[in-house]
Amino acid sequence: MSEELLEYDVVVVGAGPAGSNAAYECAKNGYKVVILEEDPVVGVPVQCGEGLSCFALQHLDIKPDDGFVSANISRLRVIFTNGNWMSVHDGGYELDRDKFDQFLVKRATDVGSELLTSAKVIEFDSKEKILKVTYNKKIMLVKAKIVIGADGPKSNIAAWSGLLQKDQWRDKLIRAYELKMEGVDVNGFDMYFDVDIAPGGYVWVFQKGENIANVGIATTAKDTAKRLDKFIQQKKIDGKVIGKTAGAIPYKGPLEKTYADGILIAGDAAGSTNPVFLGGISTAMQTGSLAGKTAAESLKADDFSEGFLSRYQKRWKKLPLADKSLLETAKVMHEFTPEMWEKMGELVGKSDVTNITAFGKLRVVLKAFYPKYWSLIPVVPYMPTVMKAFSITRKWGW
């Protein structure tokens, strides 16, 4: 097979929310950009719960569209083992994730980005910025001034660049498994925190459309399908399975370093998810946009050095969704025992905290000192951090 050389200002690897947003920011500034997507169809297969806060779109000035929104959501509930719950009535959307990804990549191609599907990167010379790619049954070489790795968890671009050590993701990924079910009546987003079913994570039932729901699990345990089936039986969810998907989610924080000479890493590839609720769409779009803007500035300055590109990491670290309270809260939640989750449910009762006041938050903290809730005493010092994390998640996207 012959090898042809194609040259671009920017090569983006991966056509998910991070990659498409990065390409959009570069191409709209007039730079020559190509997106390399290894799958034949952008957004397929879907590996996502597909829930997204309305604020996530607002912060990026993207208007919701019937073309990619399958359901408008007005309520999110966190449900405890004893059946009690805590809810917020914030706006959100259940997406058709494949259509959403296709919307974002079209936005990028509309401003000049080139898209190559079924284009798999098999080698990357991080020094020369040359990628070896299989495409149309041949091998071609693609050279860039800047390469943006948005190729998901276990990112090859990050690994080939020395930013991700071999097997480093092994302890940083949580398993996810989801069923799309017909005949399930749910209103909004329900998240079940049950250590016995989903240690290290939670189970979700998300309204997908009329009598259709996404029912999924994220857990550090290996037997995801078995555990989800157990949950479905316990909750007597009687629906017909019309789709299945599985994947992995980074949940222990971002890479220590997300840039190198001529290289930027964004989205799941950089580990930039919300570790509390494990959502990655919002953080992917935001880090992708920042990577694209930084790349455009680098091209304008004709400076592709590590020093210049380090501004990208400084910028994403200032994002609210990168606040350390989120990771600290996730660590606290992962250490909860079944008894602690049950007592937490008793503590909050069945409450709507959409407009909770500072006094209301204080009441919850003080109530934890009642004898019946003493098992929660170790958590009390972390409650301000937890409340901050939930507040950030509400305002900036789950």
PLY file of the C-alpha trace (Angstrom):
ply
format ascii 1.0
element vertex 398
property float x
property float y
property float z
element edge 397
property int vertex1
property int vertex2
end_header
0.00 0.00 0.00
1.31 3.44 -0.92
1.71 6.15 1.67
0.66 9.68 0.78
1.46 12.68 2.97
-1.25 15.20 3.85
-0.39 18.37 5.74
-2.64 20.43 8.02
-2.35 23.14 10.59
-4.29 21.05 13.10
-5.17 17.38 13.27
-7.93 16.46 15.72
-8.15 12.78 16.62
-11.71 11.88 17.60
-15.05 13.36 16.51
-16.79 13.41 19.89
-17.85 16.62 21.69
-14.25 17.49 22.62
-12.79 16.91 19.17
-15.59 18.64 17.25
-15.51 21.70 19.51
-11.73 21.92 19.19
-11.94 21.68 15.40
-14.69 24.31 15.31
-12.60 26.84 17.24
-9.57 26.31 14.97
-11.37 26.24 11.63
-13.50 29.32 12.29
-10.23 31.23 12.60
-9.25 30.16 9.08
-6.84 27.34 9.85
-6.64 24.09 7.90
-8.12 21.39 10.13
-8.88 17.70 9.73
-10.81 15.48 12.14
-9.84 11.80 12.12
-12.65 9.53 13.36
-11.98 5.81 13.49
-15.66 4.73 13.37
-17.60 4.75 10.07
-20.37 6.95 11.53
-19.80 9.81 13.97
-21.48 9.13 17.32
-21.96 5.41 16.70
-21.84 3.31 18.81
-23.38 5.38 21.60
-21.50 4.92 24.89
-23.27 7.37 27.15
-26.26 7.85 29.47
-27.11 10.82 27.20
-28.21 13.20 29.96
-27.12 16.84 29.82
-27.93 19.93 31.87
-29.38 22.94 30.07
-26.55 25.03 31.53
-23.95 22.94 29.67
-25.32 24.18 26.34
-25.88 27.73 27.57
-22.25 28.18 28.59
-21.16 27.31 25.05
-23.94 29.29 23.38
-25.47 26.20 21.77
-29.26 26.18 21.43
-31.15 22.92 22.04
-32.55 21.42 18.86
-35.25 18.82 18.26
-32.77 17.16 15.94
-30.71 15.93 18.90
-32.97 16.32 21.98
-35.17 13.29 22.64
-36.73 14.58 25.88
-36.83 17.81 27.88
-36.10 17.13 31.55
-37.31 19.23 34.47
-36.30 17.10 37.47
-33.28 15.20 38.75
-33.51 12.95 41.82
-30.84 11.27 43.93
-32.53 8.21 45.47
-31.23 6.47 48.58
-31.43 2.82 49.61
-34.40 3.39 51.94
-36.46 5.03 49.18
-35.99 8.61 50.34
-34.77 11.10 47.78
-33.37 14.55 47.18
-34.45 16.39 44.04
-33.69 19.53 42.07
-35.92 21.01 39.42
-33.32 22.25 36.96
-33.75 22.08 33.22
-31.95 19.46 31.20
-32.11 17.25 28.15
-31.93 13.61 27.29
-30.02 13.53 24.03
-29.91 11.32 21.01
-26.17 11.22 21.50
-25.33 10.06 17.98
-27.32 12.95 16.51
-25.79 15.38 18.99
-22.26 14.35 18.03
-23.23 14.66 14.37
-24.63 18.15 15.05
-21.34 19.22 16.66
-19.15 17.80 13.90
-21.33 19.48 11.24
-20.83 22.76 13.08
-17.09 22.17 12.70
-17.24 21.20 9.01
-19.53 24.15 8.26
-16.67 26.50 9.19
-14.11 24.60 7.12
-12.97 21.51 9.04
-12.42 18.37 7.00
-13.82 15.10 8.38
-12.44 11.66 7.61
-14.38 8.69 9.01
-13.08 5.12 9.22
-9.70 6.81 9.70
-7.78 4.94 12.36
-4.51 6.29 13.72
-2.10 3.36 14.12
1.12 5.23 14.88
2.10 8.71 15.99
5.53 10.31 15.83
5.04 12.87 18.58
8.32 14.64 17.75
7.61 15.22 14.06
3.79 15.39 14.54
3.22 12.76 11.86
0.36 10.30 12.21
0.13 7.02 10.31
-3.51 6.44 9.43
-5.44 3.61 7.78
-8.08 5.06 5.46
-9.90 3.69 2.39
-7.92 0.43 2.58
-4.60 2.22 2.37
-2.10 3.84 4.69
-1.50 7.55 4.61
0.66 9.93 6.61
-0.83 13.06 8.12
1.44 15.84 9.37
0.32 18.73 11.57
1.69 21.71 13.41
-0.60 20.85 16.33
-2.28 17.54 17.20
-5.29 17.54 19.52
-5.99 14.16 21.12
-9.70 13.76 21.78
-9.70 10.01 21.32
-11.47 9.02 24.51
-10.44 6.96 27.55
-7.21 4.99 27.10
-6.12 7.72 24.66
-3.45 6.50 22.26
-2.42 10.07 21.44
-1.78 10.80 25.12
0.14 7.53 25.49
2.25 8.04 22.36
3.01 11.58 23.55
4.31 10.39 26.91
1.46 12.08 28.79
-0.17 8.79 29.76
1.85 5.84 30.99
1.00 2.38 29.72
-1.96 0.91 31.65
-2.25 4.11 33.72
-5.97 4.25 32.96
-6.49 0.78 34.42
-7.20 2.20 37.89
-8.72 5.43 36.61
-11.69 3.99 34.71
-15.08 2.94 36.01
-17.14 0.43 34.03
-20.50 1.43 32.56
-23.28 -0.68 31.06
-26.66 0.53 29.83
-29.92 -0.84 28.46
-32.35 1.15 26.36
-35.78 -0.06 27.44
-39.25 0.36 26.01
-42.32 0.37 28.23
-40.64 2.14 31.16
-42.45 5.18 32.54
-40.10 7.62 34.26
-40.27 11.39 34.58
-36.85 13.03 34.59
-33.50 11.66 35.73
-33.29 9.24 38.68
-29.93 8.28 40.19
-29.79 5.42 42.71
-26.85 5.29 45.12
-26.68 1.73 46.45
-23.30 0.33 47.46
-24.54 -3.26 47.29
-25.58 -2.87 43.65
-23.13 -0.28 42.32
-20.03 0.08 44.51
-18.07 3.17 43.57
-20.83 4.49 41.33
-24.60 4.49 40.91
-27.51 3.23 38.82
-29.53 5.55 36.62
-32.96 5.55 35.03
-33.16 8.43 32.55
-36.27 9.43 30.67
-35.45 8.96 26.98
-38.85 9.63 25.47
-42.45 8.57 25.90
-42.30 5.21 27.76
-38.63 4.78 26.84
-35.74 5.01 29.30
-32.00 4.52 29.51
-31.32 2.21 32.47
-27.66 1.92 33.28
-24.96 1.32 35.86
-21.48 2.67 36.53
-19.44 0.71 39.03
-15.96 -0.38 39.97
-17.24 -3.97 40.09
-16.66 -6.17 37.04
-20.05 -7.87 36.66
-21.95 -4.81 35.44
-24.64 -6.64 33.46
-25.43 -9.00 36.33
-25.68 -6.13 38.80
-27.92 -4.09 36.53
-30.22 -7.09 36.04
-30.43 -7.44 39.83
-31.44 -3.78 40.15
-34.08 -4.13 37.43
-35.57 -7.14 39.22
-35.52 -5.39 42.61
-37.28 -2.29 41.24
-39.67 -4.43 39.16
-38.81 -2.52 35.99
-40.83 -4.32 33.35
-39.70 -3.18 29.93
-38.43 -4.53 26.65
-34.72 -4.16 25.94
-34.29 -2.45 22.57
-30.61 -1.54 22.84
-27.42 -2.20 24.81
-24.17 -0.34 25.22
-21.06 -0.54 27.37
-18.02 1.61 27.97
-15.64 3.10 30.49
-15.55 6.48 32.23
-12.54 8.29 33.75
-13.50 9.04 37.37
-10.34 9.80 39.33
-9.51 13.21 37.95
-7.64 14.55 34.92
-4.16 13.77 33.67
-1.42 15.60 35.52
-0.30 17.14 32.23
-2.45 17.69 29.13
0.01 19.41 26.79
3.40 18.92 25.16
5.24 20.43 22.21
2.57 20.70 19.50
0.13 18.48 21.41
-3.05 19.07 23.44
-5.29 16.46 25.10
-9.01 17.12 25.72
-12.24 15.48 26.90
-12.24 11.91 28.19
-8.73 11.51 26.78
-7.61 14.04 29.41
-9.77 12.44 32.11
-11.95 15.55 32.33
-15.25 14.19 33.61
-17.38 15.19 36.58
-16.27 12.58 39.16
-19.45 12.95 41.23
-22.06 12.10 38.61
-19.57 10.80 36.00
-20.90 13.07 33.25
-18.39 13.87 30.54
-20.25 15.70 27.76
-20.10 19.15 29.34
-16.45 18.89 30.37
-15.54 17.47 26.95
-17.14 20.40 25.15
-15.49 22.94 27.43
-11.99 21.45 27.34
-12.31 20.88 23.59
-13.21 24.52 23.02
-10.28 25.69 25.15
-7.91 23.36 23.29
-9.13 24.73 19.96
-8.80 28.35 21.06
-5.31 27.71 22.41
-4.28 25.97 19.18
-5.57 28.93 17.14
-3.53 31.34 19.28
-0.49 29.11 18.90
-0.82 29.14 15.10
-1.25 32.91 15.04
1.89 33.33 17.16
3.73 30.63 15.18
4.73 29.12 18.51
3.89 25.45 19.12
6.15 24.99 22.10
5.17 23.31 25.32
5.63 26.62 27.11
3.12 28.41 24.89
0.59 25.57 24.97
0.75 25.29 28.76
-1.82 28.11 28.88
-4.41 25.51 27.87
-4.04 23.61 31.14
-4.06 26.83 33.16
-7.35 27.71 31.49
-9.18 24.42 31.99
-8.03 24.29 35.59
-10.03 27.49 36.14
-13.23 25.87 34.90
-15.79 25.36 37.69
-16.08 21.69 36.71
-12.35 21.31 37.45
-12.84 22.51 41.03
-11.14 20.20 43.52
-14.36 19.95 45.57
-15.79 17.60 42.93
-13.01 15.03 43.25
-12.97 15.35 47.04
-16.74 14.77 47.14
-16.44 11.72 44.90
-13.80 10.25 47.22
-16.05 10.78 50.24
-19.04 9.20 48.48
-17.00 6.16 47.44
-16.19 5.50 51.10
-19.84 5.51 52.20
-21.04 2.26 53.75
-24.57 0.94 53.07
-25.58 2.16 56.56
-24.25 5.64 55.83
-26.25 5.87 52.58
-29.36 4.73 54.44
-28.83 7.30 57.18
-28.17 9.98 54.57
-31.55 9.13 53.08
-33.19 9.51 56.48
-31.36 12.78 57.03
-32.63 14.47 53.87
-36.03 12.74 53.88
-37.96 13.36 50.69
-36.87 16.87 49.89
-36.72 19.30 47.00
-33.52 21.31 47.37
-33.92 23.42 44.23
-34.11 26.63 46.25
-32.48 25.53 49.49
-31.17 28.43 51.56
-27.94 28.69 53.52
-30.01 28.17 56.68
-31.51 25.03 55.18
-28.04 23.66 54.49
-26.99 24.46 58.07
-30.02 22.58 59.41
-28.97 19.48 57.49
-25.43 19.68 58.91
-26.65 20.19 62.51
-29.21 17.40 62.17
-26.36 14.99 61.46
-25.33 15.34 65.14
-28.57 13.70 66.32
-27.77 10.30 67.89
-29.61 8.34 65.19
-27.30 9.84 62.53
-24.00 9.42 64.39
-22.73 7.06 61.70
-22.55 10.18 59.49
-20.38 12.16 61.91
-17.16 11.37 59.92
-18.80 12.98 56.89
-19.84 16.23 58.60
-16.48 18.03 58.05
-16.85 17.36 54.32
-20.43 18.61 53.99
-19.48 22.17 52.91
-17.26 20.65 50.21
-20.05 18.29 49.13
-22.57 21.13 48.97
-20.14 23.21 46.91
-19.62 20.32 44.49
-23.35 19.82 44.02
-23.83 23.56 43.49
-21.12 23.63 40.79
-22.61 20.57 39.12
-26.05 22.20 38.99
-24.78 25.47 37.53
-22.25 24.09 35.07
-23.73 20.84 33.89
-24.19 17.24 34.88
0 1
1 2
2 3
3 4
4 5
5 6
6 7
7 8
8 9
9 10
10 11
11 12
12 13
13 14
14 15
15 16
16 17
17 18
18 19
19 20
20 21
21 22
22 23
23 24
24 25
25 26
26 27
27 28
28 29
29 30
30 31
31 32
32 33
33 34
34 35
35 36
36 37
37 38
38 39
39 40
40 41
41 42
42 43
43 44
44 45
45 46
46 47
47 48
48 49
49 50
50 51
51 52
52 53
53 54
54 55
55 56
56 57
57 58
58 59
59 60
60 61
61 62
62 63
63 64
64 65
65 66
66 67
67 68
68 69
69 70
70 71
71 72
72 73
73 74
74 75
75 76
76 77
77 78
78 79
79 80
80 81
81 82
82 83
83 84
84 85
85 86
86 87
87 88
88 89
89 90
90 91
91 92
92 93
93 94
94 95
95 96
96 97
97 98
98 99
99 100
100 101
101 102
102 103
103 104
104 105
105 106
106 107
107 108
108 109
109 110
110 111
111 112
112 113
113 114
114 115
115 116
116 117
117 118
118 119
119 120
120 121
121 122
122 123
123 124
124 125
125 126
126 127
127 128
128 129
129 130
130 131
131 132
132 133
133 134
134 135
135 136
136 137
137 138
138 139
139 140
140 141
141 142
142 143
143 144
144 145
145 146
146 147
147 148
148 149
149 150
150 151
151 152
152 153
153 154
154 155
155 156
156 157
157 158
158 159
159 160
160 161
161 162
162 163
163 164
164 165
165 166
166 167
167 168
168 169
169 170
170 171
171 172
172 173
173 174
174 175
175 176
176 177
177 178
178 179
179 180
180 181
181 182
182 183
183 184
184 185
185 186
186 187
187 188
188 189
189 190
190 191
191 192
192 193
193 194
194 195
195 196
196 197
197 198
198 199
199 200
200 201
201 202
202 203
203 204
204 205
205 206
206 207
207 208
208 209
209 210
210 211
211 212
212 213
213 214
214 215
215 216
216 217
217 218
218 219
219 220
220 221
221 222
222 223
223 224
224 225
225 226
226 227
227 228
228 229
229 230
230 231
231 232
232 233
233 234
234 235
235 236
236 237
237 238
238 239
239 240
240 241
241 242
242 243
243 244
244 245
245 246
246 247
247 248
248 249
249 250
250 251
251 252
252 253
253 254
254 255
255 256
256 257
257 258
258 259
259 260
260 261
261 262
262 263
263 264
264 265
265 266
266 267
267 268
268 269
269 270
270 271
271 272
272 273
273 274
274 275
275 276
276 277
277 278
278 279
279 280
280 281
281 282
282 283
283 284
284 285
285 286
286 287
287 288
288 289
289 290
290 291
291 292
292 293
293 294
294 295
295 296
296 297
297 298
298 299
299 300
300 301
301 302
302 303
303 304
304 305
305 306
306 307
307 308
308 309
309 310
310 311
311 312
312 313
313 314
314 315
315 316
316 317
317 318
318 319
319 320
320 321
321 322
322 323
323 324
324 325
325 326
326 327
327 328
328 329
329 330
330 331
331 332
332 333
333 334
334 335
335 336
336 337
337 338
338 339
339 340
340 341
341 342
342 343
343 344
344 345
345 346
346 347
347 348
348 349
349 350
350 351
351 352
352 353
353 354
354 355
355 356
356 357
357 358
358 359
359 360
360 361
361 362
362 363
363 364
364 365
365 366
366 367
367 368
368 369
369 370
370 371
371 372
372 373
373 374
374 375
375 376
376 377
377 378
378 379
379 380
380 381
381 382
382 383
383 384
384 385
385 386
386 387
387 388
388 389
389 390
390 391
391 392
392 393
393 394
394 395
395 396
396 397
